[in-house]
């Protein structure tokens, strides 16, 4: 009986507006949460690790890594924050615990989001680069630098958002703060506009693959072979041998011709014969040209017509396709075709036209 009375006195005894019952309940909640979290980290996660090790999917490995790396301070502060909610504490202590919990919570969430970003980027890079077996090491390093830079930008944005969130929960007028920093923010944004624009353009090049190192491209009046794709610029070697440095933003915002991806090359051949050529010979010219193309490797004739009556010649136009993307090879085939035309026309007595003028003189009798 005396024990029950003593217990009731302890439970009903008040210290700082809290009964003994409230203190005991708060303490029990703190202990239960710490013990539960300890069991989770030491037993549940340990057994889960053995199961995960047997799977081939790395997503569960990533989830386990995130849970395993949660700081012990986060568990301790969370348990203390929850347990203190069952007590009436001074406003100063209540705010201190709340602010501490918010800081630890935001910090842990940002760390977790950073790991998610790293994992997503790693999987993206593995899947994207794994499909491009023909890329050289230099190109891979350039693309990885671009991805890492943009990853740092996203992480920086996370920290800025986290700081703003904490300040907002501290009761600081974030709107006024942002407004006060508005002029500086605008200046920084304008300074980074070009850099970030080129960086995101390089990411667009990496994802969309309009060209890669070794491709021959043309953009506007500039053309050449891609030497390096950097974070801000792309370097190409022009036909005359000099190196051109082009901002990535210019390449993504303009029309681009990638001749390396060309499977077949369209080519036109024009020639003219003299007006004195006989009609039956004119008709035979088409068959002669078809026979020439039939003997040329990689060449396929689409059509040939007597196109027009020129000032001093009858002009033919032929369109054919060459099964090669290489410009030099295409020119060699065209040269071969031109030589064959000269030989055949000489054998048949067909004359090529050249600029001539016939002067007609008539005798005018004097009256």
C-alpha positions in Angstrom: 0.0 0.0 0.0 2.8 2.4 0.9 4.6 1.5 -2.4 1.5 2.4 -4.4 1.2 5.7 -2.6 4.9 6.5 -3.2 4.5 5.6 -6.8 1.5 7.9 -7.2 3.4 10.7 -5.5 6.3 10.2 -7.9 3.9 10.2 -10.9 2.0 13.2 -9.8 5.1 15.2 -8.5 5.6 18.3 -10.7 8.9 19.8 -11.8 8.9 22.7 -14.2 5.2 22.2 -14.9 5.7 18.5 -15.8 4.6 15.6 -13.7 6.8 12.6 -13.0 4.5 10.6 -15.3 5.3 12.9 -18.2 9.0 12.7 -17.5 8.9 8.9 -17.4 6.8 8.7 -20.6 9.2 11.0 -22.4 12.2 9.1 -21.2 10.6 5.7 -22.2 9.9 7.1 -25.7 13.5 8.3 -26.0 14.9 4.9 -25.0 12.4 2.9 -27.1 13.3 5.0 -30.2 17.0 4.7 -29.6 16.7 1.0 -29.0 14.5 0.5 -32.1 16.8 2.5 -34.3 19.8 0.5 -32.9 18.0 -2.8 -33.7 17.2 -1.4 -37.2 20.8 -0.5 -38.0 22.6 -3.4 -36.3 20.2 -6.3 -37.0 17.7 -5.5 -39.7 20.2 -3.8 -42.0 22.9 -6.4 -41.3 20.5 -9.2 -42.4 19.3 -7.2 -45.3 22.9 -6.8 -46.5 23.3 -10.5 -46.8 20.1 -10.9 -48.8 21.0 -7.9 -51.1 24.5 -9.3 -51.7 22.8 -12.3 -53.5 20.9 -10.1 -56.0 22.2 -8.8 -59.3 20.3 -5.6 -59.2 22.3 -2.6 -57.9 19.2 -0.5 -57.0 18.8 -2.4 -53.7 22.5 -2.0 -53.0 22.1 1.8 -53.4 19.0 1.9 -51.1 20.9 -0.1 -48.5 23.9 2.3 -48.8 21.7 5.3 -48.3 20.1 3.8 -45.1 23.4 2.6 -43.8 25.0 6.0 -44.1 22.3 7.9 -42.2 24.2 9.7 -39.4 23.8 8.5 -35.8 23.4 12.2 -34.8 20.2 12.3 -36.9 18.7 9.3 -35.0 19.7 10.8 -31.6 18.3 14.3 -32.4 15.1 12.9 -33.9 14.5 10.7 -30.9 15.2 13.6 -28.5 12.9 15.9 -30.5 10.0 13.4 -30.5 10.4 12.6 -26.8 10.5 16.3 -25.7 7.1 16.9 -27.4 5.5 15.1 -24.4 6.9 17.7 -22.0 6.2 21.4 -21.3 9.6 23.0 -21.6 10.7 26.7 -21.7 10.2 28.4 -25.0 14.0 28.9 -25.4 14.7 25.2 -25.0 11.8 24.3 -27.3 13.0 26.5 -30.0 16.6 25.3 -29.7 15.5 21.7 -30.0 13.3 22.5 -33.0 16.0 24.5 -34.8 18.5 21.7 -34.1 16.1 19.1 -35.5 15.5 21.2 -38.6 19.2 21.7 -39.3 20.0 18.0 -38.8 16.9 17.0 -40.9 17.6 19.3 -43.8 21.3 18.3 -43.7 20.5 14.6 -43.9 17.9 15.1 -46.6 20.3 17.0 -48.7 23.0 14.3 -48.3 20.5 11.7 -49.3 19.4 13.7 -52.4 23.0 14.2 -53.4 23.5 10.4 -53.3 20.4 10.0 -55.4 21.8 12.5 -57.9 25.2 10.7 -58.0 23.5 7.3 -58.5 21.2 8.6 -61.3 24.0 10.3 -63.1 26.2 7.2 -62.7 23.5 5.0 -64.2 22.8 7.5 -67.0 26.5 7.7 -67.9 26.9 3.9 -67.8 23.9 3.3 -70.0 24.7 6.2 -72.4 28.4 5.6 -72.8 28.0 1.8 -72.8 26.2 2.1 -76.1 29.0 4.0 -77.8 31.7 1.5 -78.0 33.7 3.5 -80.6 34.3 6.5 -78.4 37.9 7.2 -77.5 39.1 7.8 -73.9 39.5 11.6 -74.4 35.9 12.0 -75.5 34.7 9.9 -72.6 36.7 12.1 -70.1 35.3 15.3 -71.6 31.7 14.0 -71.3 32.3 12.9 -67.7 33.7 16.3 -66.8 30.5 17.9 -68.3 28.3 15.6 -66.3 30.3 16.1 -63.1 30.1 19.9 -63.5 26.3 19.9 -63.9 26.1 17.5 -61.0 27.9 20.1 -58.8 25.5 22.8 -60.1 22.5 20.7 -59.0 24.0 20.0 -55.6 24.8 23.6 -55.1 21.2 24.5 -55.8 20.1 21.9 -53.2 22.3 23.5 -50.5 20.9 27.0 -51.4 17.4 25.7 -51.2 18.2 24.0 -47.8 19.7 27.1 -46.3 16.6 29.2 -47.5 14.3 26.5 -45.9 16.2 26.6 -42.6 16.2 30.4 -42.5 12.5 30.4 -43.3 11.8 28.1 -40.3 13.9 30.3 -38.1 11.4 33.1 -38.7 13.7 35.1 -41.0 11.9 37.0 -43.8 13.5 35.1 -46.7 11.6 37.3 -49.2 13.2 40.4 -47.9 16.6 38.7 -47.9 16.2 37.6 -51.5 15.0 41.0 -52.5 18.0 42.6 -50.8 20.3 40.3 -52.7 18.4 40.8 -55.9 20.9 43.2 -57.6 23.8 40.9 -56.7 21.9 37.9 -57.9 21.1 39.5 -61.2 24.7 40.3 -61.7 25.8 36.8 -60.9 23.1 35.3 -63.1 24.2 37.5 -66.0 27.8 36.5 -65.4 27.0 32.8 -65.4 24.4 33.0 -68.2 26.9 32.3 -70.9 28.8 29.6 -69.0 25.7 27.7 -67.9 24.2 28.1 -71.4 27.3 26.4 -73.0 27.4 23.8 -70.2 23.8 22.8 -70.8 24.4 22.9 -74.5 27.3 20.5 -74.0 24.9 18.3 -72.0 22.4 18.4 -74.9 25.2 17.3 -77.3 26.1 14.5 -74.9 22.5 13.3 -74.7 21.3 13.9 -78.2 24.6 12.9 -80.0 24.3 15.2 -83.1 28.0 14.6 -83.6 31.0 13.1 -81.8 34.8 13.3 -82.0 36.0 12.4 -85.5 32.8 13.5 -87.3 32.9 16.0 -90.2 30.4 18.7 -89.5 29.2 21.9 -91.0 27.5 24.8 -89.2 26.8 28.0 -91.0 30.0 28.9 -92.9 32.2 26.8 -90.7 33.1 23.2 -91.4 35.7 20.6 -90.3 36.4 17.5 -88.3 35.5 17.5 -84.6 38.6 17.3 -82.4 37.3 17.8 -78.9 33.9 18.5 -77.2 34.5 20.5 -74.1 32.4 22.0 -71.3 32.1 25.4 -73.0 33.3 25.0 -76.6 33.8 22.4 -79.3 37.1 22.4 -81.3 37.1 21.4 -85.0 39.9 21.1 -87.5 38.9 23.0 -90.7 39.7 21.9 -94.2 42.7 24.3 -94.5 44.2 22.8 -91.2 43.5 25.6 -88.7 41.6 24.9 -85.5 38.2 26.5 -85.0 36.8 27.0 -81.4 33.0 27.2 -81.5 30.7 27.8 -78.4 28.5 24.8 -77.8 25.5 27.1 -77.6 26.1 28.2 -81.2 26.2 24.6 -82.4 22.9 23.6 -80.6 21.0 26.7 -81.8 22.0 26.5 -85.5 21.4 24.0 -88.3 24.1 21.4 -88.3 25.2 19.0 -91.1 26.9 15.8 -90.0 28.5 14.3 -93.0 30.0 11.3 -91.1 26.5 9.9 -90.6 25.7 10.1 -94.3 25.1 6.6 -95.7 24.8 7.5 -99.3 26.0 10.6 -101.1 24.0 12.3 -103.8 26.0 13.7 -106.7 25.1 15.7 -109.9 27.1 15.5 -113.1 26.6 18.0 -115.9 28.1 18.2 -119.4 27.3 19.8 -122.7 27.7 18.7 -126.3 27.8 20.8 -129.4 24.6 21.6 -131.3 25.9 19.9 -134.4 25.5 16.5 -132.7 23.1 14.2 -134.6 19.7 13.4 -133.0 20.4 9.7 -132.9 23.7 10.3 -131.2 22.0 12.5 -128.6 19.6 9.7 -127.8 22.5 7.3 -127.5 24.4 9.5 -125.0 22.0 8.5 -122.2 22.6 4.8 -122.8 26.4 5.4 -123.0 26.3 7.2 -119.6 24.2 4.4 -118.1 26.7 1.8 -119.2 29.6 3.9 -117.7 27.9 4.1 -114.3 27.0 0.3 -114.4 30.8 -0.4 -114.5 31.7 1.9 -111.6 31.8 0.4 -108.1 29.7 2.1 -105.4 27.8 4.2 -108.0 24.1 4.0 -108.8 22.4 6.1 -111.5 19.1 7.7 -110.6 18.4 9.5 -113.8 19.9 11.4 -116.7 18.1 13.8 -119.1 18.8 16.4 -121.8 18.1 19.3 -119.5 18.3 22.4 -121.5 19.3 24.3 -124.7 22.3 26.3 -123.6 23.8 29.4 -125.2 26.4 27.3 -127.0 25.6 23.6 -126.0 23.0 21.0 -125.4 23.3 20.4 -121.7 22.8 17.0 -120.0 22.2 16.5 -116.3 22.7 13.2 -114.4 21.9 12.4 -110.7 23.5 9.4 -109.1 24.2 8.0 -105.6 27.5 6.9 -104.2 27.6 4.3 -101.4 30.3 6.1 -99.4 30.1 8.9 -96.8 33.7 10.0 -97.4 34.1 13.1 -99.5 37.5 12.2 -100.8 36.3 8.8 -102.0 33.3 10.4 -103.7 35.6 12.8 -105.6 37.7 9.9 -106.7 34.7 8.1 -108.1 33.5 11.3 -109.8 36.9 11.7 -111.4 36.8 8.1 -112.6 33.3 8.7 -114.2 34.6 11.9 -115.9 37.6 10.0 -117.4 35.3 7.3 -118.7 33.0 9.9 -120.3 35.9 11.5 -122.1 37.1 8.1 -123.4 33.7 6.9 -124.6 32.8 10.3 -126.2 36.1 10.3 -128.1 35.5 6.8 -129.4 32.0 7.8 -130.6 33.1 11.1 -132.0 30.9 13.1 -129.7 32.3 16.7 -129.1 32.1 18.5 -125.9 30.9 22.1 -126.2 32.9 25.1 -125.2 32.1 28.8 -125.4 32.0 29.8 -129.1 30.5 32.5 -131.3 29.5 32.2 -134.9 29.7 35.5 -136.8 27.4 35.6 -139.8 28.4 38.0 -142.5 26.2 39.0 -145.4 27.1 41.0 -148.5 25.1 44.1 -148.9 24.9 45.3 -152.5 25.4 48.9 -153.0 22.4 50.6 -154.5 
